[in-house]
Amino acid sequence: MALALRCLRPLPSLLLRSSSAMARGLPRAPGACPAPLLQGCRQCVQQMLLSRQLATKKAKGKGQSQAKVNISAALVEDIINLEETNEDMQAVIEALKEDFSRNLSVRTSPGALDHITVMTKDGKFPLNQLGQISQKSQQLMIVNMTNFPESTAAAAKAIRESGMNLNPEVDGTVIRVPVPKVTREHRESLAKLAKQFTNKSKEALRKVRSKSITQVKKSKNKVSEDTIWLLEKQIQQMADEAATEMDKLLAAKTKELLG
């Protein structure tokens, strides 16, 4: 018993030294926060984690051109909704896919004319809301404008300027649209149109990025410069990844069109 008691006597001092070492290993709360870290405000914890992440990225980035950022959306939800930003960027990509599918086919079909925008005195309308589109033969499509005869000329103009290499012919309230032969020139024309669609989508992507970065900068008086820097870098990274996906879609479509 006496031997056991002698062995246990050093324990309190050892435990004290151990707890002190653990305390030294914990990050301290920011000086502006009156509460200890473990009871501190959410903003302090947020700042601490973001600062730690910044230091990690800088350390990993030494000797590298880019260090990938991956901030938890929940951590910065009071500043910006990163999930919403990602959804907006993905929506731009999906719109590009739809443009490719609907408007860029080697063989023009009636469906390709559906969403051509026609400017009328009452505003802009999709062609399929103004006329009945049908396939007369493999070489000819018909647009019947009987319901809106006053928009016949505007519809023919919209078809001609659609970029699909179509030359409509007006016959009363009927628009005849000869289907162009699948020539090398036609394929190259479609490939150029695919590039135009992609550039237009990238412009929409840049608007999403700029809007998000502007929103982040509104919090510059509430959070540190490091936090702003990290968020801007993450948003730019998201935009770059979306642009890369668009380039891959364009490359695949161009290969399909040119054969």
C-alpha positions as CSV (number, residue, x, y, z in Angstrom):
1,M,0.0,0.0,0.0
2,A,2.8,2.4,0.9
3,L,4.5,1.6,-2.3
4,A,1.4,2.3,-4.3
5,L,0.9,5.7,-2.6
6,R,4.4,6.7,-3.4
7,C,3.8,5.9,-7.1
8,L,0.6,8.0,-7.2
9,R,2.1,11.2,-5.6
10,P,3.7,12.5,-8.8
11,L,0.4,12.2,-10.8
12,P,-1.1,15.6,-9.9
13,S,1.9,17.5,-11.1
14,L,2.2,15.4,-14.2
15,L,-1.5,16.1,-15.0
16,L,-1.0,19.8,-14.4
17,R,2.0,19.9,-16.8
18,S,0.0,17.9,-19.4
19,S,-3.0,20.2,-19.3
20,S,-0.7,23.2,-19.6
21,A,0.9,21.7,-22.6
22,M,-2.5,21.0,-24.2
23,A,-3.5,24.6,-23.5
24,R,-0.4,25.9,-25.2
25,G,-1.2,23.8,-28.2
26,L,-4.7,25.4,-28.6
27,P,-5.1,28.5,-30.7
28,R,-6.0,31.6,-28.8
29,A,-9.1,33.6,-29.4
30,P,-8.6,37.0,-31.3
31,G,-7.7,39.8,-28.9
32,A,-10.9,41.7,-29.8
33,C,-13.1,38.8,-28.5
34,P,-13.8,39.1,-24.7
35,A,-14.6,35.4,-24.4
36,P,-12.3,32.4,-24.3
37,L,-12.0,30.5,-27.6
38,L,-14.1,27.6,-26.6
39,Q,-16.9,29.9,-25.5
40,G,-16.2,32.6,-28.1
41,C,-18.3,34.1,-30.8
42,R,-18.8,32.4,-34.1
43,Q,-17.0,35.2,-35.9
44,C,-13.9,34.5,-33.9
45,V,-13.9,30.8,-34.7
46,Q,-14.6,31.6,-38.4
47,Q,-11.7,34.0,-38.5
48,M,-9.4,31.6,-36.8
49,L,-10.2,28.7,-39.2
50,L,-10.0,30.9,-42.3
51,S,-6.6,32.4,-41.2
52,R,-5.3,28.9,-40.6
53,Q,-6.5,27.8,-44.0
54,L,-4.8,30.8,-45.6
55,A,-1.6,29.9,-43.9
56,T,-1.9,26.4,-45.1
57,K,-2.6,27.4,-48.7
58,K,0.4,29.8,-48.7
59,A,2.7,27.1,-47.3
60,K,1.5,24.6,-49.9
61,G,1.7,27.2,-52.6
62,K,5.4,27.9,-52.3
63,G,7.0,26.8,-55.5
64,Q,3.7,26.2,-57.1
65,S,1.8,28.5,-59.6
66,Q,-1.6,27.8,-58.0
67,A,-2.8,26.4,-54.6
68,K,-6.3,25.1,-54.7
69,V,-8.8,26.6,-52.2
70,N,-11.7,24.7,-50.8
71,I,-13.6,26.7,-48.2
72,S,-16.5,25.2,-46.5
73,A,-19.7,26.9,-47.7
74,A,-21.2,26.7,-44.2
75,L,-18.2,28.6,-42.7
76,V,-18.8,31.7,-44.8
77,E,-22.6,31.6,-45.3
78,D,-22.9,35.0,-43.5
79,I,-20.7,36.6,-46.2
80,I,-21.8,34.8,-49.4
81,N,-23.7,31.7,-50.5
82,L,-21.1,29.7,-52.3
83,E,-23.5,26.9,-53.2
84,E,-25.8,29.5,-54.9
85,T,-22.8,30.8,-56.8
86,N,-21.9,27.3,-58.0
87,E,-25.5,26.7,-59.0
88,D,-25.5,29.9,-61.1
89,M,-22.3,28.8,-62.8
90,Q,-23.7,25.3,-63.5
91,A,-26.8,26.9,-64.9
92,V,-24.7,28.7,-67.5
93,I,-23.0,25.4,-68.5
94,E,-26.4,23.7,-68.8
95,A,-27.7,26.6,-71.0
96,L,-24.6,26.1,-73.3
97,K,-25.4,22.3,-73.6
98,E,-28.9,23.1,-74.5
99,D,-27.8,25.6,-77.2
100,F,-25.5,23.0,-78.7
101,S,-28.2,20.3,-78.7
102,R,-30.9,22.5,-80.1
103,N,-29.1,24.7,-82.6
104,L,-26.0,22.8,-83.7
105,S,-26.9,19.7,-85.7
106,V,-25.3,18.8,-89.0
107,R,-28.7,18.1,-90.4
108,T,-31.1,21.0,-89.7
109,S,-34.5,19.8,-88.2
110,P,-37.7,21.7,-87.4
111,G,-36.8,21.6,-83.7
112,A,-33.8,23.8,-84.5
113,L,-36.1,26.6,-85.5
114,D,-38.4,26.5,-82.4
115,H,-36.5,28.9,-80.3
116,I,-35.3,31.4,-82.9
117,T,-36.2,34.8,-81.4
118,V,-38.4,37.0,-83.5
119,M,-38.6,40.7,-82.9
120,T,-42.1,42.0,-83.4
121,K,-43.9,45.3,-82.6
122,D,-45.2,43.6,-79.5
123,G,-41.9,42.3,-78.3
124,K,-39.7,39.3,-78.7
125,F,-41.2,35.8,-79.2
126,P,-39.9,32.3,-80.0
127,L,-40.7,31.4,-83.6
128,N,-42.7,28.3,-82.5
129,Q,-45.2,30.7,-80.7
130,L,-45.8,32.6,-83.9
131,G,-45.9,30.0,-86.6
132,Q,-46.4,26.3,-87.2
133,I,-43.1,24.6,-88.1
134,S,-43.1,21.4,-90.1
135,Q,-40.8,19.3,-92.3
136,K,-42.1,19.1,-95.8
137,S,-39.3,16.9,-97.0
138,Q,-35.6,16.2,-96.2
139,Q,-34.7,19.3,-98.2
140,L,-37.5,21.7,-97.1
141,M,-39.1,23.0,-93.9
142,I,-42.2,25.1,-93.8
143,V,-43.2,27.8,-91.3
144,N,-46.9,28.7,-91.5
145,M,-47.5,32.2,-90.2
146,T,-51.3,32.2,-90.8
147,N,-52.0,33.0,-87.1
148,F,-49.7,36.0,-87.1
149,P,-49.4,37.2,-90.7
150,E,-48.1,40.6,-89.7
151,S,-44.9,38.9,-88.2
152,T,-44.1,37.0,-91.4
153,A,-41.3,39.3,-92.6
154,A,-39.8,39.6,-89.1
155,A,-39.8,35.8,-88.7
156,A,-38.1,35.3,-92.1
157,K,-35.4,37.9,-91.0
158,A,-34.9,36.1,-87.7
159,I,-34.4,32.8,-89.5
160,R,-31.9,34.3,-92.0
161,E,-29.9,35.9,-89.2
162,S,-30.0,32.9,-86.9
163,G,-26.4,31.9,-87.9
164,M,-27.6,28.5,-89.1
165,N,-26.8,29.2,-92.7
166,L,-30.5,29.3,-93.7
167,N,-32.1,31.3,-96.6
168,P,-35.8,31.4,-96.1
169,E,-38.2,32.3,-98.9
170,V,-41.5,34.1,-98.2
171,D,-44.7,33.1,-100.0
172,G,-47.6,35.0,-98.6
173,T,-47.9,33.8,-95.0
174,V,-45.8,30.7,-95.6
175,I,-42.0,30.7,-95.1
176,R,-40.1,28.1,-97.0
177,V,-36.8,27.1,-95.5
178,P,-34.5,25.0,-97.7
179,V,-32.3,22.7,-95.7
180,P,-28.7,23.3,-96.7
181,K,-26.7,20.4,-98.0
182,V,-24.1,18.9,-95.6
183,T,-21.0,20.5,-97.1
184,R,-17.7,21.2,-95.5
185,E,-18.6,24.9,-95.6
186,H,-21.8,24.2,-93.7
187,R,-19.9,22.1,-91.1
188,E,-17.4,24.9,-90.6
189,S,-20.2,27.5,-90.3
190,L,-21.7,25.4,-87.5
191,A,-18.4,25.1,-85.7
192,K,-18.0,28.9,-85.8
193,L,-21.4,29.2,-84.3
194,A,-20.5,26.8,-81.5
195,K,-17.5,29.0,-80.7
196,Q,-19.9,32.1,-80.6
197,F,-22.2,30.3,-78.2
198,T,-19.3,29.4,-76.0
199,N,-18.0,32.9,-75.9
200,K,-21.4,34.2,-75.0
201,S,-21.7,31.7,-72.2
202,K,-18.3,32.7,-70.9
203,E,-19.4,36.3,-70.8
204,A,-22.4,35.1,-68.7
205,L,-20.0,33.2,-66.4
206,R,-17.9,36.3,-65.9
207,K,-21.0,38.2,-64.8
208,V,-21.8,35.6,-62.2
209,R,-18.2,35.7,-60.9
210,S,-18.2,39.5,-60.8
211,K,-21.5,39.6,-59.0
212,S,-20.2,37.2,-56.3
213,I,-16.9,39.0,-55.8
214,T,-18.7,42.3,-55.4
215,Q,-20.9,40.7,-52.8
216,V,-17.8,39.4,-50.9
217,K,-16.2,42.9,-51.0
218,K,-19.2,44.3,-49.2
219,S,-18.0,42.5,-46.1
220,K,-14.5,44.0,-46.1
221,N,-15.3,46.0,-43.0
222,K,-16.5,43.0,-41.1
223,V,-13.9,40.4,-41.9
224,S,-10.2,40.3,-42.5
225,E,-8.4,40.9,-45.8
226,D,-7.2,37.3,-45.7
227,T,-10.8,36.1,-45.6
228,I,-11.7,38.3,-48.6
229,W,-8.6,37.1,-50.5
230,L,-9.5,33.4,-49.9
231,L,-13.1,33.9,-51.0
232,E,-12.1,35.8,-54.1
233,K,-9.7,33.1,-55.0
234,Q,-12.3,30.4,-54.4
235,I,-14.8,32.1,-56.7
236,Q,-12.2,32.6,-59.4
237,Q,-11.3,29.0,-59.1
238,M,-14.9,28.0,-59.5
239,A,-15.2,30.2,-62.6
240,D,-12.0,28.7,-64.1
241,E,-13.3,25.2,-63.6
242,A,-16.6,26.1,-65.3
243,A,-14.8,27.7,-68.2
244,T,-12.6,24.6,-68.6
245,E,-15.8,22.5,-68.8
246,M,-17.1,24.8,-71.5
247,D,-13.9,24.4,-73.5
248,K,-14.3,20.6,-73.3
249,L,-17.9,20.8,-74.5
250,L,-16.8,23.1,-77.3
251,A,-14.0,20.7,-78.3
252,A,-16.3,17.7,-78.4
253,K,-19.0,19.6,-80.3
254,T,-16.5,20.9,-82.8
255,K,-15.1,17.4,-83.4
256,E,-18.7,16.1,-83.9
257,L,-19.6,18.9,-86.4
258,L,-16.4,18.8,-88.5
259,G,-16.5,15.0,-88.6
